[in-house]
Amino acid sequence: MKTDFDVFIIGGGINGCGIARDAQGRGLQVGLAEMNDLASATSSASTKLFHGGLRYLEFFEFGLVRKALIEREVLLKNMPHISWPMRFVLPYHKDMRFEGDTPTSKLLSTIMPWMKGRRPAWLIRLGLFMYDNLGGRKILPGTHVVDLSKRPVGAPLKDKFKTAYEYSDCWIEDARLVVLNARDAEERGATIMTRTKVISATRVDGHWEIVTEHDGNQKTHTARALVNAGGPWVENIVRDVARLNTSEGVRLVRGSHIVTKKLFDHDKSYFFQGEDGRIIFAIPYETDFTLIGTTDAEHENLSEKPYATDEEQDYLCAFASQYFEKPVTRGDVVWTYSGVRPLYDDGAKSATAATRDYVLSLDQNGAPLLNIFGGKITTYRKLAENALAKLAPLVGGTKPWTAIAALPGGDFKVSERDQLVTNLQTDYPFLTHTWALRLIKGYGTEARLIMGSAKSAADLGQDFGATLTAAEVKWLMSREYACTAEDVVWRRSKLGLRMTKEQIATLDTYMAA
């Protein structure tokens, strides 16, 4: 029987959209349904890093770290507009301690009992040496020791921190990453359905019949294979949508972040280690702010929308205040966000210890069903490749291709971004540097398509505030699936930090017209 799709994907987060792009590019016909906006849940609530996961070394997750480290530079090359190198400063003090149940802590306590709970400098250096070398680093600079008393990065910190280690990772605009993967998939021929809920999925005569609902209207699709990329809802989809039993599950872990007024003037980030064994980041954010996170808290009820609780906000403020000379208070917080990470349930005692690696489970009792458990944003592309490797014997498709394929707008070198900003300002003199930089960081070479033949800001149409114009909104609505002001100011951008409630309401009215 001829089906509508070779592969139908449930879930419009990074895993679902990454698989959609990869599969469509291999010559398969792909459909994807997301019940809300793209990246509306976990994929827009990350710490926004392409990183190897330095702390995962303590849990002996060497394979995961190596895989992620290799991917950092692959991804950086393919999306230099929405991703860029970032240096991290790890201050050191002899009082730093491990979380008690990490494998590394247990090993050290056994062979060096006098060091129980301690994180010695030699161990940090060893970890950073592995971090520099496990992934075949080529673009990013390596680790070096920093004298905090002589560097600007030491100025915001307490005097007790004399030494730090500086290493490399990368920033990523997480929600834009999802949207650009979906766009590229659609431009190659995929069918992307947002705000479309999958009501049921049933095996019928060797294929799947999938019923979707959009604006109250139901439609039936057929597919040779079904991919469950529901993230936190992956178990619910298996049981309630496909009506199948499964012994596999996810552990729902809430990660909360706070955004504060700008806490320091340089462009480097901090990696802070707590005496409770946990770590947080303090990262320059949207020029005028600082991002601090994340927490690891069990999230029992999926029906409850995650938010940064008072307790979590207080924890992050207190944690950062252990390092910064000027205490971080709730009064500094201008915005918070929280997401539920669907970690594969490996039986770990704590949320922090649960594996961050993914598990792909293929059910071939009839038409194939591939369930995606867990995953990291850094390894989404490899996850997609591995998913297609499992499906290829069943649905076909050509060879992997995404490792050397730029995302829309990313067809330039990492080193050329600043020049693109300069060139954009030259050709559109009414743009401020801040405005031009935002456009290049969001859209790359496609920024010019938004600007068109504009000779002045007025030519871009209605000004909604914070440099957001009608020309950009029309682009986001026609090319990037945006339907509401929330989609625009919190996921396609972070302009919500700079816009008033009245401006956002005006935008909503404009988009609804």
C-alpha positions in Angstrom: 0.0 0.0 0.0 1.2 3.5 -0.9 1.2 5.7 2.2 1.2 9.5 2.7 4.5 9.4 4.4 7.5 7.1 4.9 8.1 8.5 8.4 5.6 10.4 10.6 7.0 12.2 13.6 5.1 13.2 16.8 6.8 16.1 18.5 8.2 19.4 17.3 11.1 19.7 19.7 14.7 19.5 18.6 14.8 15.7 18.3 11.6 15.6 16.2 12.7 18.4 13.9 16.2 17.1 13.7 15.0 13.7 12.6 12.5 15.3 10.1 15.3 17.3 8.4 17.6 14.3 8.2 15.0 11.9 6.9 13.6 14.3 4.3 17.1 15.0 3.1 17.6 11.3 2.5 14.8 11.2 0.1 12.1 10.0 2.5 8.7 11.6 2.7 8.2 13.0 6.2 5.3 14.4 8.2 5.6 16.0 11.6 2.9 17.1 14.0 3.5 19.3 17.0 0.5 20.0 19.3 1.7 23.5 20.2 4.4 25.9 18.8 7.7 24.4 17.8 10.2 24.3 20.7 7.4 25.2 23.0 8.5 22.9 25.9 11.9 21.5 26.7 13.8 22.6 23.6 13.3 26.3 24.4 14.1 26.0 28.1 17.7 24.7 28.0 20.8 26.5 29.3 21.5 27.3 25.7 24.8 25.6 25.3 26.5 23.3 22.9 28.8 21.6 25.4 30.4 18.3 26.2 29.1 18.3 29.7 32.2 18.7 31.8 30.5 17.5 35.0 29.4 14.3 33.3 33.0 13.1 33.5 32.4 12.7 37.3 29.8 10.1 36.3 32.2 8.3 34.0 30.0 9.2 31.0 33.0 9.4 28.7 31.2 8.2 25.6 28.5 10.8 26.0 31.1 13.6 26.6 33.2 12.5 23.6 30.2 12.4 21.4 29.1 15.8 22.5 32.5 17.4 22.2 32.9 16.2 18.6 29.5 17.6 17.8 30.2 21.1 19.2 32.4 22.0 16.2 30.3 20.2 13.6 27.3 22.2 14.7 29.2 25.5 15.1 30.4 25.3 11.5 26.8 24.6 10.2 25.1 27.4 12.2 27.5 30.2 13.0 24.7 32.7 13.2 22.8 31.1 16.0 25.8 29.5 17.7 29.2 30.9 18.6 32.2 30.1 20.7 32.2 31.0 24.4 34.9 30.9 27.0 34.1 29.6 30.5 35.9 30.5 33.7 36.0 27.9 36.4 37.2 29.5 39.7 39.0 27.2 42.0 39.1 27.1 45.8 40.3 24.2 48.0 36.9 23.9 49.8 35.1 22.7 46.7 33.4 19.3 47.1 31.8 16.5 45.2 28.3 15.4 45.4 28.5 12.3 47.6 27.2 9.7 45.2 29.2 10.4 42.1 31.3 7.5 40.9 34.4 9.7 41.1 33.7 10.7 44.6 33.2 7.2 45.7 36.4 6.1 44.0 38.5 8.9 45.6 37.0 8.2 49.0 38.1 4.6 48.7 41.7 5.1 47.5 42.2 8.5 49.2 40.0 8.6 52.3 41.6 11.8 53.6 40.3 13.6 50.5 36.7 12.6 51.1 34.4 15.0 49.4 37.2 17.2 48.2 37.7 18.2 44.5 41.5 18.6 44.3 43.1 20.9 41.7 44.9 18.0 40.0 41.6 16.3 39.4 40.1 19.4 37.8 43.1 19.8 35.6 42.8 16.1 34.6 39.1 16.6 33.7 39.9 19.7 31.7 42.7 17.9 29.9 40.3 15.1 28.9 37.7 17.8 27.9 40.2 19.4 25.6 41.3 16.2 23.9 38.4 13.7 23.9 36.7 15.4 21.0 39.4 16.2 18.5 39.1 20.0 19.0 40.1 22.1 16.0 38.4 25.5 16.1 38.0 26.2 19.8 41.0 27.2 21.9 42.1 24.9 24.8 42.2 25.4 28.5 44.6 27.7 30.4 45.1 28.9 33.9 44.0 32.4 34.8 45.3 34.6 37.6 42.1 36.2 38.8 43.8 39.1 40.5 45.2 40.3 37.1 42.2 39.7 34.8 38.9 41.4 34.4 37.1 38.1 34.9 38.3 38.2 38.6 36.9 41.6 39.3 33.3 40.5 40.1 34.4 37.6 42.2 35.2 37.3 45.9 38.8 37.8 46.9 39.2 34.2 48.1 39.2 33.0 44.5 42.7 33.5 43.3 43.0 31.1 40.4 40.7 29.9 37.7 40.7 27.6 34.7 39.4 28.9 31.4 38.0 26.5 28.8 35.8 26.5 25.7 32.2 25.6 24.9 29.6 27.1 22.6 26.4 29.1 22.9 23.2 28.1 20.9 19.9 29.8 20.4 18.0 26.7 21.2 14.5 27.6 20.0 15.8 29.0 16.7 17.8 25.8 16.2 14.5 23.9 16.3 12.7 26.2 13.9 15.6 26.2 11.4 15.6 22.4 11.4 11.9 22.4 10.7 12.2 25.0 8.0 15.0 23.2 6.2 12.9 19.9 6.4 9.9 21.7 4.9 11.9 23.4 2.2 13.2 19.9 1.2 9.6 18.7 1.0 8.5 17.7 4.5 5.0 18.5 5.8 5.3 20.4 9.1 2.1 20.7 11.1 2.2 23.0 14.1 -0.6 23.4 16.7 -1.8 19.9 15.5 -2.4 17.2 18.0 -2.1 13.5 17.3 -5.3 11.9 18.6 -4.5 8.3 17.8 -2.0 6.2 16.0 -3.0 2.6 15.0 -1.2 -0.2 13.2 -3.3 -1.3 10.2 -2.1 -3.9 7.6 1.6 -3.1 8.0 1.4 0.6 8.2 0.3 3.4 10.6 -3.0 5.3 10.5 -2.5 8.6 12.4 -5.4 10.9 13.3 -4.5 14.5 13.9 -6.6 17.5 15.0 -6.1 21.1 14.1 -8.6 23.9 14.9 -11.2 21.2 15.7 -10.8 19.5 12.3 -9.6 15.9 12.2 -7.5 14.3 9.5 -6.1 10.8 8.9 -2.6 10.2 7.6 -0.8 7.0 6.7 2.8 6.2 7.3 5.2 3.3 7.0 7.0 4.2 10.3 6.1 6.3 13.3 8.6 8.2 15.4 7.7 9.2 18.9 9.7 12.3 19.8 7.3 13.6 22.4 9.9 14.5 24.9 8.3 14.6 28.3 5.2 13.1 26.8 6.9 10.1 25.2 5.4 7.6 27.6 1.9 9.2 27.3 2.1 8.8 23.5 3.0 5.1 23.7 0.2 4.3 26.1 -2.6 6.8 25.2 -2.0 7.5 21.5 -0.6 4.3 20.2 -2.3 2.3 23.0 0.7 0.0 23.5 2.4 -1.2 26.7 6.0 -0.4 27.5 8.4 -1.1 30.3 10.6 1.9 29.4 10.1 5.3 30.8 11.5 8.7 31.4 12.5 10.5 34.5 11.1 14.1 34.5 13.6 16.5 35.8 12.8 20.3 36.1 15.6 22.6 35.2 15.0 26.3 36.2 16.9 29.4 35.2 16.9 33.0 36.3 17.8 36.0 34.2 19.2 39.0 36.1 20.4 42.5 35.4 23.9 42.4 34.0 26.3 41.2 36.7 29.6 41.7 35.0 31.0 43.6 32.0 33.1 41.1 30.2 32.0 38.5 27.6 33.1 35.3 29.4 30.9 32.9 31.3 31.4 31.3 34.7 31.2 27.7 35.7 30.5 27.7 39.5 30.9 24.6 41.7 28.9 24.4 44.9 29.8 22.8 48.1 26.8 20.5 47.6 28.5 19.1 44.6 26.2 20.7 42.0 27.2 23.2 39.4 25.6 26.3 37.8 26.5 28.6 35.0 26.5 32.4 34.9 26.4 33.5 31.3 26.3 36.9 29.5 22.8 37.0 28.0 21.2 39.3 25.4 23.9 42.0 26.0 22.3 43.6 29.1 21.5 40.5 31.2 23.0 37.5 33.0 21.6 34.0 32.7 22.0 31.7 35.8 21.1 28.1 35.9 20.2 25.3 36.2 18.5 23.4 38.9 17.8 19.6 38.9 14.5 18.9 40.6 12.1 16.0 40.2 8.9 17.0 38.4 6.3 14.5 39.3 3.2 15.9 37.5 3.5 16.5 33.7 0.1 18.2 33.7 1.6 21.0 35.8 3.5 23.6 33.7 7.1 23.9 35.0 8.1 27.2 36.5 11.0 28.5 38.6 9.8 28.1 42.2 10.6 30.6 44.9 12.9 27.9 46.4 14.7 27.4 43.1 15.2 31.1 42.6 16.5 31.5 46.1 18.9 28.6 45.6 20.3 30.0 42.4 20.7 33.5 43.9 22.5 32.0 47.0 24.7 29.7 44.9 25.9 32.6 42.7 26.4 34.8 45.8 29.0 32.3 47.0 31.1 33.5 44.2 30.2 37.1 43.3 31.4 39.9 45.6 28.1 41.7 45.3 25.3 39.3 46.4 22.7 38.3 43.8 19.2 38.9 45.1 15.6 38.2 44.0 15.4 41.9 43.3 18.0 41.4 40.5 15.8 38.8 38.7 14.0 40.2 35.6 12.7 36.9 34.1 12.7 33.2 34.9 12.0 30.1 32.8 11.8 26.4 33.4 11.6 23.2 31.4 11.2 19.5 32.0 14.0 17.3 30.8 12.8 13.8 29.9 15.8 11.8 31.0 15.9 8.1 30.4 15.0 6.3 33.6 18.1 4.3 34.4 17.3 3.9 38.0 19.7 6.6 39.3 19.2 7.7 42.9 19.0 11.4 42.1 18.0 13.6 39.3 21.6 14.9 39.0 23.0 11.4 38.6 20.5 10.3 36.0 22.1 9.8 32.5 21.9 12.6 30.0 22.4 10.2 27.1 19.6 9.1 24.9 18.0 5.7 24.2 16.3 4.7 20.9 13.8 1.9 21.3 12.5 0.3 18.1 9.3 -1.7 18.3 8.8 -3.9 15.2 5.7 -5.8 16.3 4.0 -4.6 13.1 4.6 -1.3 11.5 7.8 0.1 13.1 7.6 2.5 16.1 10.7 4.3 17.2 10.5 5.8 20.7 13.1 8.5 21.7 14.0 8.6 25.3 16.2 11.4 26.7 18.8 13.3 24.8 20.9 16.5 24.9 20.5 19.4 22.6 24.2 19.1 21.7 23.8 15.6 20.3 20.5 16.1 18.5 22.1 15.7 15.1 23.8 12.4 16.0 20.6 11.2 17.6 18.8 11.9 14.3 21.5 10.0 12.4 21.2 7.0 14.8 17.4 7.1 14.5 17.6 6.9 10.7 20.2 4.1 11.0 17.6 2.1 12.9 14.8 2.9 10.4 16.8 2.6 7.2 16.5 -1.2 6.8 12.7 -0.7 7.1 12.0 2.5 5.2 15.2 3.0 3.0 16.8 6.4 2.4 20.2 7.6 1.3 23.4 8.2 3.3 23.9 10.6 6.2 24.4 14.2 5.0 23.8 16.7 7.8 27.4 16.9 9.1 28.4 19.3 6.3 25.1 21.0 5.6 24.5 24.5 6.9 21.1 25.5 8.4 19.2 28.3 6.7 21.2 31.5 7.0 24.3 29.7 8.2 26.2 29.6 4.9 29.3 31.6 6.2 32.4 30.9 8.3 32.5 31.3 12.0 35.1 34.0 11.6 33.0 36.0 9.2 30.1 37.0 11.5 31.4 40.4 12.6 32.0 41.3 8.9 28.5 40.3 8.1 27.3 42.8 10.8 29.5 45.5 9.3 28.3 44.8 5.8 24.7 44.9 6.8 25.1 48.3 8.5 26.9 49.6 5.4 24.1 48.6 3.1 21.4 49.7 5.5 22.8 52.7 7.2 19.8 53.3 9.4 20.6 50.1 11.4 22.3 50.6 14.7 25.1 48.1 15.5 22.9 46.5 18.2 20.1 46.0 15.7 22.3 44.7 12.9 24.0 42.3 15.3 20.7 41.0 16.5 19.6 40.4 12.9 22.8 38.5 11.9 22.7 36.4 15.1 19.1 35.5 14.4 19.0 35.1 10.7 22.6 35.1 9.3 22.7 35.7 5.6 18.9 35.7 5.4 18.8 39.0 7.3 19.0 40.7 3.9 15.9 38.9 2.8 14.0 40.5 5.7 15.4 44.0 5.0 14.7 43.8 1.3 14.9 47.2 -0.4 14.4 49.3 2.7 16.0 52.7 2.7 14.8 53.7 6.1 13.4 52.1 9.2 10.0 53.4 8.2 10.2 51.1 5.1 10.1 48.1 7.3 6.6 48.8 8.5 5.1 49.2 11.9 7.6 49.5 14.8 6.6 47.3 17.7 9.5 48.3 19.9 13.0 46.9 20.6 13.8 47.0 16.9 11.0 44.6 16.0 9.3 45.7 12.8 6.4 44.5 10.7 8.9 43.2 8.0 10.5 40.9 10.5 7.1 39.8 12.0 5.8 38.9 8.5 8.9 36.8 7.8 8.4 35.0 11.1 4.8 34.3 10.3 5.3 33.2 6.7 8.6 31.4 7.1 9.0 30.4 10.7 5.6 29.2 11.9 5.0 32.0 14.3 1.3 32.6 15.2 1.3 34.6 18.4 3.3 37.4 20.1 4.7 34.8 22.5 6.1 32.8 19.6 7.9 35.9 18.4 9.2 37.5 21.6 10.1 34.5 23.6 11.0 31.7 21.1 12.0 33.3 17.7 13.8 35.9 19.8 14.1 37.1 23.3 12.8 40.6 22.7 10.2 40.0 25.4 13.0 41.1 27.8 12.9 44.6 26.2 9.3 45.1 25.3 6.4 46.3 27.5 3.2 44.4 28.1 1.4 47.0 26.0 3.8 46.5 23.0 3.4 42.7 23.2 -0.3 43.1 23.3 -0.2 45.4 20.2 1.9 42.7 18.4 -0.6 40.0 19.3 -3.4 42.1 17.8 -1.4 42.7 14.7 -0.7 39.0 14.2 -4.3 38.0 14.8 -5.7 40.4 12.2 
